[in-house]
Amino acid sequence: MSDTATPVPRWLDRFRAEAPHLAVPPMLRPTSGGRAAAVLILFGEGPHGPDVLLTERAATLNKHAGQPAFPGGRIDPEDDGPVAAALREAWEEAGVEPAGVEVLATLPELYLSHSEHRVTPVAAWWREPSDIAPGHPGEVATVARVPIADLVDPANRLTVRHPSGLKMGPAFRVGGMLVWGFTAGLLIQVLGAGGWDRPWDASRVEDLPPEVLNLASRG
């Protein structure tokens, strides 16, 4: 560890202990088959306090276009498992130097039936932050360090629904993004495991914006 590196802070102690044992919702429980993938949940200490790294997919993609997400992707044959894949993807997508990252825990695997991926979330501490920027302009539109304080602010929380009336789950308005779907669901588990979550008005329901819905329907 270099002189500029920051050790894992105490505010991550509870999350670090609970993350490997998070309950998997029935709809996300792994089944046989599917393609192995990994995402990186990267915690840091930014100018506005504790934060987590999020990306926003490019609007030109065929799948998950325009959707906020954790850095991640499929586990390649040359990757040494989920940790290596998550670190590689964070480097390729956001410019995160793997040498400056300390892995904290591997969370239980989640199965996404609509894309047939088995996703392993990897949690880590950014002990030596590097400059970040979209690494693949054709794949990543935005990279942002989102303060945990913004994520847990009740004013930034809502439930989204399809215009047909079907509720699609919780969401966050942070960093100029509407975070919903799988990423929002995983964020809720993360915030709960860390003891950071705050009560919010789940009756605040909004339709998915047409532009978000149009991009989502592409995949």
N, CA, C and O of each residue as an XYZ file, in Angstrom:
876
protein
N       0.852     -1.192      0.000
C       0.000      0.000      0.000
C       0.888      1.242      0.000
O       1.835      1.338      0.781
N       0.574      2.194     -0.883
C       1.398      3.387     -0.978
C       1.051      4.359      0.142
O       0.095      4.154      0.889
N       1.856      5.432      0.245
C       1.634      6.436      1.289
C       0.313      7.161      1.107
O      -0.222      7.718      2.065
N      -0.235      7.162     -0.138
C      -1.485      7.874     -0.401
C      -2.706      6.971     -0.261
O      -3.839      7.442     -0.368
N      -2.487      5.676     -0.023
C      -3.597      4.742      0.073
C      -4.361      4.951      1.372
O      -3.777      5.319      2.392
N      -5.661      4.717      1.332
C      -6.519      4.871      2.501
C      -7.003      3.504      2.954
O      -7.589      2.770      2.159
N      -6.772      3.142      4.215
C      -7.236      1.839      4.690
C      -8.755      1.756      4.696
O      -9.437      2.781      4.664
N      -9.284      0.542      4.738
C     -10.735      0.347      4.751
C     -11.317      1.037      5.982
O     -10.893      0.755      7.102
N     -12.285      1.943      5.789
C     -12.839      2.704      6.914
C     -13.810      1.875      7.749
O     -14.334      0.857      7.298
N     -14.032      2.333      8.967
C     -14.923      1.625      9.884
C     -16.366      1.633      9.403
O     -17.127      0.725      9.739
N     -16.763      2.645      8.617
C     -18.156      2.692      8.167
C     -18.503      1.541      7.239
O     -19.678      1.333      6.936
N     -17.509      0.787      6.781
C     -17.761     -0.383      5.939
C     -17.768     -1.691      6.729
O     -17.990     -2.755      6.152
N     -17.526     -1.626      8.043
C     -17.422     -2.853      8.838
C     -18.687     -3.699      8.763
O     -18.621     -4.900      8.501
N     -19.830     -3.077      8.993
C     -21.082     -3.850      8.991
C     -21.361     -4.442      7.617
O     -21.727     -5.612      7.504
N     -21.189     -3.638      6.574
C     -21.415     -4.158      5.228
C     -20.480     -5.324      4.932
O     -20.898     -6.345      4.387
N     -19.237     -5.165      5.287
C     -18.241     -6.199      5.008
C     -18.619     -7.521      5.671
O     -18.385     -8.591      5.109
N     -19.202     -7.446      6.864
C     -19.580     -8.662      7.595
C     -20.843     -9.296      7.020
O     -20.960    -10.521      6.983
N     -21.785     -8.471      6.574
C     -23.085     -8.993      6.156
C     -23.180     -9.313      4.660
O     -24.000    -10.137      4.256
N     -22.356     -8.673      3.848
C     -22.482     -8.809      2.398
C     -22.432    -10.247      1.888
O     -23.239    -10.599      1.026
N     -21.524    -11.098      2.377
C     -21.466    -12.465      1.826
C     -22.711    -13.291      2.138
O     -22.917    -14.346      1.539
N     -23.543    -12.824      3.071
C     -24.684    -13.624      3.518
C     -26.029    -13.005      3.149
O     -27.054    -13.375      3.721
N     -26.041    -12.077      2.210
C     -27.287    -11.429      1.826
C     -28.276    -12.449      1.268
O     -27.897    -13.363      0.537
N     -29.539    -12.279      1.621
C     -30.578    -13.162      1.106
C     -30.834    -12.851     -0.374
O     -30.859    -11.690     -0.782
N     -31.022    -13.897     -1.157
C     -31.302    -13.729     -2.577
C     -32.810    -13.821     -2.796
O     -33.416    -14.836     -2.453
N     -33.433    -12.778     -3.364
C     -34.873    -12.839     -3.638
C     -35.204    -14.046     -4.515
O     -34.404    -14.414     -5.376
N     -36.366    -14.668     -4.314
C     -36.729    -15.869     -5.090
C     -36.584    -15.680     -6.592
O     -36.124    -16.586     -7.287
N     -36.975    -14.496     -7.110
C     -36.929    -14.284     -8.555
C     -35.498    -14.192     -9.095
O     -35.284    -14.261    -10.306
N     -34.515    -14.035     -8.190
C     -33.121    -13.897     -8.625
C     -32.262    -15.096     -8.227
O     -31.041    -15.065     -8.374
N     -32.899    -16.149     -7.724
C     -32.121    -17.310     -7.310
C     -31.559    -18.038     -8.519
O     -32.274    -18.269     -9.493
N     -30.268    -18.404     -8.461
C     -29.620    -19.047     -9.609
C     -30.270    -20.378     -9.974
O     -30.749    -21.120     -9.117
N     -30.267    -20.650    -11.269
C     -30.697    -21.937    -11.785
C     -29.562    -22.476    -12.642
O     -28.534    -21.819    -12.807
N     -29.747    -23.646    -13.174
C     -28.712    -24.210    -14.039
C     -28.656    -23.425    -15.345
O     -29.663    -22.885    -15.804
N     -27.486    -23.374    -15.924
C     -27.320    -22.667    -17.185
C     -27.085    -21.186    -16.978
O     -26.881    -20.727    -15.854
N     -27.116    -20.444    -18.071
C     -26.872    -19.015    -18.001
C     -25.400    -18.695    -18.151
O     -24.544    -19.544    -17.903
N     -25.109    -17.476    -18.554
C     -23.730    -17.028    -18.748
C     -23.222    -16.339    -17.492
O     -23.917    -15.509    -16.906
N     -22.017    -16.683    -17.084
C     -21.435    -16.124    -15.860
C     -20.984    -14.690    -16.097
O     -20.359    -14.384    -17.112
N     -21.306    -13.814    -15.148
C     -20.934    -12.405    -15.235
C     -20.607    -11.898    -13.837
O     -20.860    -12.579    -12.843
N     -20.047    -10.703    -13.771
C     -19.701    -10.095    -12.485
C     -19.834     -8.585    -12.590
O     -19.639     -8.009    -13.660
N     -20.170     -7.943    -11.464
C     -20.199     -6.484    -11.389
C     -19.385     -6.050    -10.177
O     -19.226     -6.809     -9.221
N     -18.871     -4.824    -10.223
C     -18.067     -4.295     -9.129
C     -18.844     -3.215     -8.389
O     -19.234     -2.203     -8.971
N     -19.064     -3.446     -7.091
C     -19.659     -2.436     -6.208
C     -18.484     -1.756     -5.514
O     -17.958     -2.271     -4.527
N     -18.075     -0.608     -6.025
C     -16.854      0.045     -5.572
C     -17.160      1.236     -4.669
O     -17.717      2.241     -5.111
N     -16.790      1.104     -3.410
C     -16.979      2.179     -2.433
C     -15.743      3.066     -2.385
O     -14.614      2.588     -2.501
N     -15.971      4.358     -2.212
C     -14.873      5.293     -2.068
C     -15.218      6.369     -1.055
O     -16.319      6.398     -0.504
N     -14.266      7.244     -0.824
C     -14.471      8.404      0.046
C     -14.186      9.625     -0.806
O     -13.032     10.004     -1.003
N     -15.254     10.239     -1.314
C     -15.105     11.363     -2.222
C     -15.275     12.702     -1.546
O     -15.355     12.777     -0.320
N     -15.331     13.762     -2.335
C     -15.467     15.116     -1.765
C     -16.784     15.324     -1.019
O     -16.901     16.244     -0.209
N     -17.773     14.472     -1.290
C     -19.068     14.599     -0.610
C     -19.326     13.424      0.330
O     -20.473     13.094      0.631
N     -18.251     12.804      0.783
C     -18.386     11.705      1.731
C     -18.359     10.341      1.051
O     -17.989     10.239     -0.118
N     -18.744      9.304      1.765
C     -18.749      7.953      1.194
C     -19.581      7.890     -0.084
O     -20.660      8.477     -0.167
N     -19.059      7.166     -1.082
C     -19.773      7.085     -2.340
C     -19.612      5.714     -2.974
O     -18.858      4.871     -2.488
N     -20.332      5.508     -4.060
C     -20.254      4.266     -4.825
C     -20.208      4.630     -6.311
O     -20.805      5.617     -6.740
N     -19.495      3.824     -7.080
C     -19.291      4.115     -8.502
C     -20.409      3.509     -9.349
O     -20.721      2.324     -9.229
N     -21.005      4.337    -10.202
C     -22.012      3.877    -11.147
C     -21.650      4.344    -12.551
O     -20.993      5.369    -12.732
N     -22.088      3.578    -13.530
C     -21.942      3.974    -14.932
C     -23.325      4.084    -15.558
O     -24.310      3.600    -15.001
N     -23.387      4.719    -16.708
C     -24.630      4.738    -17.480
C     -24.313      4.212    -18.864
O     -23.436      4.730    -19.555
N     -25.036      3.177    -19.261
C     -24.809      2.550    -20.558
C     -25.113      3.523    -21.705
O     -25.973      4.395    -21.586
N     -24.404      3.357    -22.793
C     -24.638      4.202    -23.964
C     -26.016      3.932    -24.546
O     -26.502      2.802    -24.516
N     -26.641      4.972    -25.072
C     -27.988      4.843    -25.638
C     -27.991      4.073    -26.946
O     -29.055      3.696    -27.437
N     -26.813      3.832    -27.520
C     -26.733      3.140    -28.813
C     -26.657      1.626    -28.677
O     -26.694      0.920    -29.684
N     -26.552      1.108    -27.451
C     -26.444     -0.337    -27.262
C     -27.756     -1.035    -27.604
O     -28.833     -0.443    -27.530
N     -27.638     -2.309    -27.979
C     -28.831     -3.087    -28.293
C     -29.535     -3.586    -27.036
O     -30.752     -3.776    -27.037
N     -28.771     -3.798    -25.963
C     -29.346     -4.273    -24.715
C     -28.939     -3.363    -23.569
O     -27.812     -2.868    -23.536
N     -29.850     -3.139    -22.628
C     -29.615     -2.296    -21.446
C     -29.191     -0.880    -21.840
O     -28.450     -0.228    -21.104
N     -29.649     -0.410    -22.974
C     -29.273      0.925    -23.461
C     -29.728      2.000    -22.491
O     -30.868      1.997    -22.026
N     -28.806      2.934    -22.187
C     -29.122      4.075    -21.356
C     -29.337      3.770    -19.884
O     -29.689      4.670    -19.122
N     -29.140      2.545    -19.468
C     -29.437      2.185    -18.080
C     -28.221      2.389    -17.174
O     -27.115      1.986    -17.535
N     -28.407      3.005    -16.007
C     -27.339      3.062    -15.011
C     -27.016      1.650    -14.509
O     -27.893      0.790    -14.436
N     -25.763      1.431    -14.170
C     -25.337      0.093    -13.765
C     -24.041      0.174    -12.977
O     -23.352      1.195    -12.981
N     -23.725     -0.915    -12.306
C     -22.385     -1.066    -11.757
C     -21.470     -1.506    -12.895
O     -21.924     -2.202    -13.803
N     -20.190     -1.119    -12.871
C     -19.282     -1.630    -13.901
C     -19.290     -3.155    -13.868
O     -19.277     -3.762    -12.797
N     -19.313     -3.760    -15.038
C     -19.311     -5.218    -15.056
C     -19.646     -5.783    -16.415
O     -19.924     -5.049    -17.363
N     -19.615     -7.107    -16.496
C     -19.890     -7.797    -17.745
C     -19.613     -9.278    -17.597
O     -19.437     -9.787    -16.490
N     -19.578     -9.952    -18.715
C     -19.371    -11.404    -18.703
C     -17.969    -11.771    -18.199
O     -17.014    -11.012    -18.363
N     -17.877    -12.923    -17.597
C     -16.590    -13.461    -17.170
C     -15.960    -14.164    -18.362
O     -16.490    -15.161    -18.853
N     -14.835    -13.648    -18.825
C     -14.139    -14.226    -19.970
C     -13.331    -15.444    -19.555
O     -12.983    -15.581    -18.383
N     -13.024    -16.338    -20.504
C     -12.236    -17.537    -20.180
C     -10.889    -17.219    -19.538
O     -10.400    -17.984    -18.707
N     -10.286    -16.091    -19.922
C      -8.974    -15.748    -19.367
C      -9.064    -15.088    -17.997
O      -8.037    -14.878    -17.352
N     -10.276    -14.754    -17.536
C     -10.446    -14.173    -16.202
C     -10.305    -15.265    -15.143
O     -10.764    -16.392    -15.335
N      -9.674    -14.923    -14.041
C      -9.551    -15.865    -12.930
C     -10.737    -15.683    -11.986
O     -10.571    -15.342    -10.814
N     -11.946    -15.920    -12.524
C     -13.143    -15.856    -11.704
C     -13.793    -14.478    -11.671
O     -13.360    -13.563    -12.370
N     -14.847    -14.336    -10.845
C     -15.634    -13.091    -10.795
C     -14.840    -11.867    -10.379
O     -15.049    -10.787    -10.930
N     -13.928    -12.008     -9.415
C     -13.176    -10.847     -8.939
C     -12.347    -10.258    -10.073
O     -12.364     -9.048    -10.303
N     -11.623    -11.119    -10.777
C     -10.787    -10.640    -11.881
C     -11.641    -10.005    -12.973
O     -11.258     -8.990    -13.554
N     -12.793    -10.599    -13.251
C     -13.665    -10.055    -14.295
C     -14.219     -8.688    -13.895
O     -14.256     -7.766    -14.710
N     -14.651     -8.559    -12.636
C     -15.204     -7.283    -12.168
C     -14.154     -6.177    -12.220
O     -14.453     -5.056    -12.633
N     -12.933     -6.483    -11.806
C     -11.867     -5.487    -11.830
C     -11.500     -5.115    -13.265
O     -11.260     -3.946    -13.569
N     -11.458     -6.110    -14.137
C     -11.129     -5.829    -15.544
C     -12.189     -4.932    -16.180
O     -11.866     -3.968    -16.874
N     -13.453     -5.261    -15.937
C     -14.533     -4.467    -16.521
C     -14.520     -3.031    -15.992
O     -14.767     -2.090    -16.747
N     -14.233     -2.860    -14.697
C     -14.184     -1.507    -14.131
C     -13.050     -0.697    -14.751
O     -13.177      0.513    -14.939
N     -11.953     -1.357    -15.065
C     -10.838     -0.686    -15.730
C     -11.223     -0.302    -17.163
O     -10.971      0.819    -17.604
N     -11.836     -1.249    -17.880
C     -12.186     -0.995    -19.269
C     -13.318      0.029    -19.406
O     -13.302      0.847    -20.326
N     -14.288     -0.010    -18.508
C     -15.462      0.851    -18.633
C     -15.277      2.227    -18.008
O     -15.843      3.212    -18.481
N     -14.470      2.290    -16.927
C     -14.426      3.544    -16.164
C     -13.023      4.041    -15.844
O     -12.873      5.124    -15.279
N     -11.994      3.279    -16.190
C     -10.630      3.710    -15.901
C     -10.187      3.458    -14.473
O      -9.243      4.093    -14.002
N     -10.848      2.545    -13.771
C     -10.479      2.225    -12.393
C      -9.233      1.341    -12.394
O      -9.248      0.238    -12.941
N      -8.163      1.826    -11.782
C      -6.929      1.060    -11.715
C      -7.100     -0.112    -10.739
O      -7.346      0.120     -9.555
N      -6.976     -1.360    -11.204
C      -7.167     -2.508    -10.314
C      -6.221     -2.499     -9.113
O      -6.585     -2.970     -8.035
N      -5.010     -1.965     -9.293
C      -4.033     -1.965     -8.199
C      -4.479     -1.095     -7.031
O      -4.005     -1.282     -5.910
N      -5.384     -0.146     -7.275
C      -5.845      0.742     -6.211
C      -7.109      0.267     -5.530
O      -7.704      0.997     -4.736
N      -7.526     -0.960     -5.837
C      -8.790     -1.485     -5.308
C      -8.519     -2.644     -4.357
O      -7.718     -3.530     -4.658
N      -9.184     -2.634     -3.217
C      -9.082     -3.721     -2.245
C     -10.434     -4.432     -2.161
O     -11.431     -3.836     -1.754
N     -10.457     -5.696     -2.545
C     -11.696     -6.468     -2.534
C     -12.128     -6.743     -1.100
O     -11.326     -7.170     -0.270
N     -13.414     -6.491     -0.815
C     -13.968     -6.685      0.523
C     -14.722     -7.998      0.656
O     -14.562     -8.713      1.646
N     -15.542     -8.318     -0.338
C     -16.387     -9.506     -0.237
C     -16.980     -9.837     -1.601
O     -17.101     -8.980     -2.475
N     -17.341    -11.094     -1.753
C     -18.103    -11.545     -2.908
C     -19.512    -11.848     -2.440
O     -19.704    -12.646     -1.522
N     -20.505    -11.217     -3.064
C     -21.888    -11.398     -2.669
C     -22.479    -12.629     -3.353
O     -21.922    -13.115     -4.337
N     -23.606    -13.138     -2.838
C     -24.236    -14.300     -3.472
C     -24.590    -14.039     -4.930
O     -24.945    -12.925     -5.315
N     -24.485    -15.085     -5.719
C     -24.787    -15.000     -7.143
C     -26.272    -14.730     -7.372
O     -27.125    -15.236     -6.644
N     -26.571    -13.916     -8.407
C     -27.940    -13.558     -8.765
C     -28.206    -13.967    -10.211
O     -27.340    -13.823    -11.074
N     -29.405    -14.476    -10.466
C     -29.730    -14.905    -11.826
C     -30.717    -13.937    -12.470
O     -31.793    -13.685    -11.927
N     -30.344    -13.396    -13.629
C     -31.212    -12.493    -14.385
C     -31.819    -13.279    -15.543
O     -31.161    -13.536    -16.551
N     -33.083    -13.653    -15.380
C     -33.720    -14.532    -16.357
C     -33.875    -13.868    -17.730
O     -33.765    -14.537    -18.758
N     -34.133    -12.535    -17.751
C     -34.383    -11.882    -19.034
C     -33.143    -11.838    -19.919
O     -33.254    -11.792    -21.144
N     -31.955    -11.853    -19.297
C     -30.719    -11.844    -20.085
C     -29.933    -13.142    -19.947
O     -28.889    -13.316    -20.576
N     -30.448    -14.057    -19.113
C     -29.814    -15.362    -18.888
C     -28.362    -15.210    -18.440
O     -27.457    -15.842    -18.985
N     -28.161    -14.353    -17.428
C     -26.844    -14.178    -16.836
C     -26.876    -14.539    -15.360
O     -27.833    -14.228    -14.651
N     -25.833    -15.190    -14.915
C     -25.613    -15.445    -13.492
C     -24.570    -14.426    -13.027
O     -23.393    -14.525    -13.374
N     -25.014    -13.456    -12.245
C     -24.167    -12.308    -11.899
C     -23.652    -12.420    -10.469
O     -24.427    -12.587     -9.527
N     -22.338    -12.325    -10.322
C     -21.708    -12.296     -9.002
C     -21.287    -10.864     -8.687
O     -20.379    -10.348     -9.339
N     -21.913    -10.203     -7.710
C     -21.462     -8.869     -7.304
C     -20.194     -8.976     -6.442
O     -20.124     -9.780     -5.513
N     -19.217     -8.161     -6.768
C     -17.963     -8.108     -6.018
C     -17.862     -6.735     -5.364
O     -17.864     -5.719     -6.059
N     -17.775     -6.693     -4.043
C     -17.681     -5.422     -3.324
C     -16.221     -5.103     -3.027
O     -15.438     -5.991     -2.692
N     -15.862     -3.829     -3.153
C     -14.464     -3.445     -2.958
C     -14.353     -2.025     -2.419
O     -15.287     -1.229     -2.515
N     -13.185     -1.729     -1.849
C     -12.848     -0.408     -1.320
C     -11.819      0.236     -2.230
O     -10.832     -0.391     -2.615
N     -12.062      1.499     -2.570
C     -11.175      2.240     -3.477
C     -10.110      2.936     -2.642
O     -10.244      4.115     -2.316
N      -9.057      2.213     -2.298
C      -8.051      2.772     -1.380
C      -7.117      3.762     -2.073
O      -6.503      4.600     -1.413
N      -7.006      3.670     -3.388
C      -6.206      4.634     -4.154
C      -7.009      5.036     -5.394
O      -6.799      4.477     -6.470
N      -7.924      5.994     -5.255
C      -8.776      6.377     -6.388
C      -7.960      6.870     -7.585
O      -6.962      7.574     -7.434
N      -8.411      6.484     -8.765
C      -7.799      6.933    -10.011
C      -8.794      7.829    -10.741
O      -9.984      7.838    -10.425
N      -8.298      8.577    -11.714
C      -9.190      9.400    -12.528
C     -10.120      8.480    -13.310
O      -9.692      7.446    -13.823
N     -11.387      8.855    -13.399
C     -12.353      8.012    -14.094
C     -12.947      8.754    -15.281
O     -13.074      9.979    -15.276
N     -13.306      7.981    -16.294
C     -13.939      8.510    -17.504
C     -14.468      7.318    -18.281
O     -13.952      6.210    -18.132
N     -15.493      7.522    -19.114
C     -15.984      6.407    -19.923
C     -14.874      5.806    -20.768
O     -14.227      6.506    -21.546
N     -14.658      4.520    -20.615
C     -13.577      3.865    -21.346
C     -13.974      3.448    -22.741
O     -13.151      3.457    -23.657
N     -15.233      3.082    -22.907
C     -15.758      2.690    -24.208
C     -16.914      3.621    -24.555
O     -18.046      3.355    -24.150
N     -16.668      4.708    -25.293
C     -17.755      5.650    -25.613
C     -18.957      4.976    -26.262
O     -20.084      5.450    -26.114
N     -18.733      3.874    -26.982
C     -19.835      3.169    -27.617
C     -20.621      2.303    -26.656
O     -21.700      1.816    -26.994
N     -20.078      2.103    -25.439
C     -20.747      1.270    -24.456
C     -21.126      2.037    -23.197
O     -22.163      1.770    -22.589
N     -20.289      2.985    -22.809
C     -20.512      3.722    -21.566
C     -20.650      5.215    -21.865
O     -19.774      5.814    -22.488
N     -21.754      5.806    -21.417
C     -21.982      7.231    -21.654
C     -21.486      8.086    -20.499
O     -20.956      9.176    -20.718
N     -21.650      7.605    -19.270
C     -21.347      8.397    -18.081
C     -20.728      7.517    -17.005
O     -21.082      6.347    -16.860
N     -19.796      8.097    -16.254
C     -19.235      7.454    -15.069
C     -19.380      8.447    -13.929
O     -19.008      9.612    -14.074
N     -19.915      8.004    -12.793
C     -20.173      8.938    -11.692
C     -19.923      8.288    -10.342
O     -20.247      7.121    -10.122
N     -19.331      9.083     -9.430
C     -19.224      8.683     -8.033
C     -20.436      9.260     -7.315
O     -20.530     10.472     -7.122
N     -21.358      8.398     -6.922
C     -22.618      8.839     -6.336
C     -22.538      8.741     -4.815
O     -22.343      7.647     -4.285
N     -22.686      9.867     -4.096
C     -22.627      9.832     -2.633
C     -23.717      8.939     -2.042
O     -24.862      8.960     -2.493
N     -23.348      8.156     -1.032
C     -24.336      7.326     -0.346
C     -25.404      8.202      0.292
O     -26.566      7.802      0.371
N     -25.025      9.390      0.746
C     -26.000     10.310      1.336
C     -27.098     10.664      0.349
O     -28.249     10.843      0.748
N     -26.763     10.767     -0.942
C     -27.778     11.056     -1.953
C     -28.681      9.847     -2.180
O     -29.887      9.994     -2.383
N     -28.095      8.657     -2.146
C     -28.875      7.443     -2.364
C     -29.905      7.221     -1.265
O     -31.008      6.746     -1.535
N     -29.554      7.561     -0.031
C     -30.471      7.306      1.083
C     -31.381      8.495      1.388
O     -32.251      8.398      2.253
N     -31.194      9.595      0.701
C     -32.054     10.759      0.896
C     -33.464     10.411      0.415
O     -33.643     10.100     -0.763
N     -34.471     10.454      1.295
C     -35.833     10.097      0.880
C     -36.333     10.905     -0.310
O     -37.177     10.427     -1.068
N     -35.823     12.125     -0.484
C     -36.263     12.956     -1.610
C     -35.844     12.371     -2.956
O     -36.414     12.719     -3.990
N     -34.842     11.476     -2.945
C     -34.330     10.897     -4.179
C     -34.864      9.498     -4.455
O     -34.426      8.833     -5.394
N     -35.823      9.049     -3.623
C     -36.345      7.686     -3.744
C     -37.759      7.703     -4.319
O     -38.542      8.613     -4.045
N     -38.074      6.687     -5.118
C     -39.404      6.555     -5.696
C     -39.625      5.122     -6.160
O     -38.704      4.305     -6.169
N     -40.862      4.836     -6.544
C     -41.204      3.570     -7.178
C     -41.585      3.877     -8.622
O     -42.320      4.828     -8.889
N     -41.082      3.066     -9.552
C     -41.406      3.294    -10.960
C     -42.378      2.225    -11.444
O     -42.392      1.093    -10.960
N     -43.191      2.628    -12.420
C     -44.147      1.687    -12.989
C     -44.174      1.843    -14.505
O     -43.798      2.883    -15.047
N     -44.619      0.805    -15.165
C     -44.859      0.840    -16.608
C     -46.133      1.656    -16.845
O     -47.029      1.641    -16.001
N     -46.233      2.368    -17.973
C     -47.454      3.123    -18.247
C     -48.724      2.275    -18.199
O     -49.821      2.810    -18.037
N     -48.580      0.949    -18.340
C     -49.735      0.060    -18.253
C     -50.265     -0.039    -16.827
O     -51.364     -0.542    -16.597
N     -49.467      0.450    -15.865
C     -49.863      0.381    -14.466
C     -49.076     -0.628    -13.662
O     -49.183     -0.649    -12.436
N     -48.285     -1.468    -14.316
C     -47.494     -2.481    -13.621
C     -46.328     -1.839    -12.882
O     -45.506     -1.157    -13.494
N     -46.252     -2.049    -11.579
C     -45.125     -1.521    -10.813
C     -43.865     -2.315    -11.149
O     -43.891     -3.543    -11.233
N     -42.757     -1.589    -11.339
C     -41.507     -2.208    -11.758
C     -40.426     -2.131    -10.693
O     -39.287     -2.533    -10.927
N     -40.785     -1.612     -9.516
C     -39.846     -1.640     -8.411
C     -39.297     -0.288     -8.018
O     -39.652      0.732     -8.609
N     -38.428     -0.279     -7.015
C     -37.859      0.965     -6.491
C     -36.853      1.586     -7.449
O     -36.314      0.922     -8.334
N     -36.615      2.881     -7.248
C     -35.672      3.609     -8.105
C     -35.063      4.764     -7.325
O     -35.535      5.130     -6.249
N     -34.009      5.324     -7.890
C     -33.292      6.463     -7.306
C     -33.106      7.521     -8.389
O     -32.850      7.195     -9.548
N     -33.237      8.793     -8.002
C     -32.843      9.897     -8.887
C     -31.577     10.512     -8.293
O     -31.642     11.289     -7.341
N     -30.444     10.162     -8.855
C     -29.155     10.629     -8.334
C     -28.186     10.863     -9.483
O     -28.220     10.170    -10.500
N     -27.322     11.855     -9.300
C     -26.281     12.103    -10.289
C     -26.801     12.337    -11.688
O     -26.128     12.002    -12.663
N     -28.002     12.911    -11.806
C     -28.573     13.140    -13.121
C     -29.085     11.878    -13.794
O     -29.377     11.891    -14.989
N     -29.199     10.782    -13.038
C     -29.637      9.507    -13.597
C     -30.872      8.998    -12.867
O     -31.084      9.307    -11.695
N     -31.686      8.216    -13.570
C     -32.754      7.450    -12.950
C     -32.252      6.021    -12.848
O     -32.135      5.318    -13.851
N     -31.957      5.600    -11.626
C     -31.421      4.252    -11.397
C     -32.591      3.350    -11.030
O     -33.271      3.595    -10.034
N     -32.832      2.316    -11.819
C     -33.967      1.428    -11.591
C     -33.570     -0.005    -11.962
O     -32.411     -0.272    -12.278
N     -34.520     -0.902    -11.923
C     -34.268     -2.277    -12.332
C     -33.311     -3.018    -11.418
O     -33.302     -2.812    -10.204
N     -32.504     -3.886    -12.019
C     -31.587     -4.734    -11.261
C     -30.633     -3.919    -10.406
O     -30.385     -4.269     -9.252
N     -30.094     -2.835    -10.955
C     -29.123     -2.026    -10.215
C     -29.750     -1.393     -8.983
O     -29.132     -1.361     -7.919
N     -30.975     -0.887     -9.116
C     -31.660     -0.297     -7.963
C     -31.931     -1.354     -6.898
O     -31.751     -1.100     -5.707
N     -32.363     -2.536     -7.324
C     -32.628     -3.605     -6.372
C     -31.382     -4.019     -5.611
O     -31.437     -4.260     -4.405
N     -30.252     -4.104     -6.316
C     -29.006     -4.461     -5.662
C     -28.546     -3.344     -4.725
O     -28.026     -3.615     -3.643
N     -28.735     -2.099     -5.136
C     -28.376     -0.968     -4.279
C     -29.154     -1.010     -2.960
O     -28.594     -0.724     -1.902
N     -30.422     -1.360     -3.019
C     -31.229     -1.434     -1.802
C     -30.661     -2.480     -0.851
O     -30.594     -2.248      0.356
N     -30.252     -3.622     -1.382
C     -29.645     -4.646     -0.546
C     -28.333     -4.152      0.052
O     -28.045     -4.401      1.223
N     -27.546     -3.456     -0.749
C     -26.266     -2.928     -0.293
C     -26.467     -1.916      0.834
O     -25.787     -1.975      1.859
N     -27.398     -0.995      0.637
C     -27.647      0.032      1.649
C     -28.166     -0.591      2.939
O     -27.808     -0.148      4.031
N     -29.001     -1.611      2.822
C     -29.495     -2.287      4.011
C     -28.404     -3.030      4.743
O     -28.341     -2.995      5.972
N     -27.536     -3.710      3.994
C     -26.447     -4.467      4.614
C     -25.481     -3.552      5.351
O     -24.921     -3.931      6.380
N     -25.287     -2.347      4.826
C     -24.371     -1.410      5.465
C     -24.989     -0.633      6.601
O     -24.287      0.090      7.308
N     -26.313     -0.767      6.797
C     -26.995     -0.022      7.850
C     -27.189      1.442      7.521
O     -27.351      2.265      8.422
N     -27.176      1.779      6.234
C     -27.262      3.185      5.826
C     -28.667      3.596      5.379
O     -28.970      4.788      5.310
N     -29.517      2.626      5.079
C     -30.828      2.946      4.518
C     -31.673      3.770      5.480
O     -31.546      3.654      6.699
N     -32.533      4.599      4.912
C     -33.440      5.442      5.694
C     -34.869      5.232      5.200
O     -35.071      4.890      4.034
N     -35.860      5.429      6.065
C     -37.254      5.300      5.618
C     -37.547      6.275      4.474
O     -37.030      7.392      4.445
N     -38.383      5.830      3.535
C     -38.771      6.686      2.422
C     -40.204      6.356      2.031
O     -40.751      5.333      2.444
N     -40.796      7.216      1.246
C     -42.200      7.099      0.882
C     -42.356      6.191     -0.337
O     -42.225      6.641     -1.475
N     -42.635      4.917     -0.091
C     -42.777      3.961     -1.191
C     -44.043      4.201     -2.002
O     -44.210      3.622     -3.076
N     -44.943      5.056     -1.495
C     -46.177      5.350     -2.243
C     -45.954      6.410     -3.319
O     -46.861      6.711     -4.095
N     -44.753      6.972     -3.364
C     -44.422      7.927     -4.428
C     -44.116      7.137     -5.698
O     -43.024      6.589     -5.848
N     -45.070      7.085     -6.594
C     -44.968      6.256     -7.792
C     -44.985      7.135     -9.037
O     -45.819      8.032     -9.167
N     -44.043      6.863     -9.958
C     -43.985      7.608    -11.212
C     -43.832      6.639    -12.372
O     -43.199      5.591    -12.241
N     -44.417      6.999    -13.507
C     -44.224      6.207    -14.722
C     -42.779      6.328    -15.194
O     -42.151      7.376    -15.040
N     -42.262      5.254    -15.765
C     -40.961      5.351    -16.409
C     -41.051      6.368    -17.539
O     -41.983      6.302    -18.340
N     -40.116      7.303    -17.628
C     -40.153      8.286    -18.723
C     -40.154      7.577    -20.085
O     -39.529      6.526    -20.226
N     -40.837      8.128    -21.075
C     -40.911      7.486    -22.390
C     -39.547      7.163    -22.982
O     -39.364      6.113    -23.597
N     -38.572      8.083    -22.793
C     -37.255      7.823    -23.364
C     -36.566      6.644    -22.701
O     -35.854      5.886    -23.359
N     -36.777      6.487    -21.394
C     -36.209      5.341    -20.671
C     -36.903      4.065    -21.105
O     -36.247      3.049    -21.336
N     -38.214      4.104    -21.216
C     -38.982      2.932    -21.627
C     -38.614      2.490    -23.032
O     -38.482      1.296    -23.299
N     -38.448      3.454    -23.933
C     -38.091      3.121    -25.317
C     -36.737      2.435    -25.398
O     -36.569      1.476    -26.152
N     -35.764      2.924    -24.621
C     -34.443      2.309    -24.610
C     -34.497      0.933    -24.007
O     -33.846      0.013    -24.504
N     -35.269      0.769    -22.932
C     -35.362     -0.513    -22.247
C     -36.018     -1.556    -23.150
O     -35.621     -2.721    -23.140
N     -37.005     -1.149    -23.919
C     -37.716     -2.098    -24.785
C     -36.848     -2.609    -25.924
O     -37.154     -3.632    -26.536
N     -35.766     -1.897    -26.205
C     -34.858     -2.327    -27.271
C     -34.197     -3.655    -26.932
O     -33.896     -4.451    -27.821
N     -33.966     -3.896    -25.613
C     -33.313     -5.135    -25.210
C     -34.274     -6.253    -24.920
O     -33.852     -7.355    -24.568
